[in-house]
Amino acid sequence: MKNRIKVHRAMHDMTQEELAELLGVTRRTINAIERGKYNPSIEVAFRIAKLFNVPVEEMFRLDEES
């Protein structure tokens, strides 16, 4: 799954650590999600989208090659 977390974090001048703290997860989790090594739970995905005020479909996209 591809995502735009890093783009939105940069637009909000936010570190992985700051995002992780807001979501109640670890920085390593955010890093793994951003790199596509880990897919977030539905709850975390929606919380990320809500935090950046974008639809979840804009934040996360299925990788057609998967």
ABEGO torsion letter per residue (X at the ends): XBBAAAAAAAAAGBBAAAAAAAAGBBAAAAAAAAAGABBBBAAAAAAAAAAAGBBAAAABBBBAAX
